[in-house]
């Protein structure tokens, strides 16, 4: 059995995409855990129990290494009657920002 170079390239590409997706899911779980924790501390309701990827790009960290910067949005409520948006950002696996819209307390 012979493996064609094109087949090997496609297999490598598919494996690379799967690895990227798996690592992205791990980072998303880190972000979701932080959002849940912050909402609990501030006595807010996390609506839909989920976050959504807003954007990503490459950025250098404090040590100069190239990392993937990701920004996620989520919906929360302070009273249960309203809906506000928040944002959490990560550089690699490290939380770099947590922002909430102005909301009623």
Secondary structure, DSSP 4 states (H G I P E B T S, - for coil): ----HHHHHHHHHHHHHHHHHHHHHHHHHHHHHHHHHHHHHTT-EEEEEEEEEEEEEEEE-TTS-EEEEEEEEEEEESSSS--EEEEEEEETTEEEEEEE-----
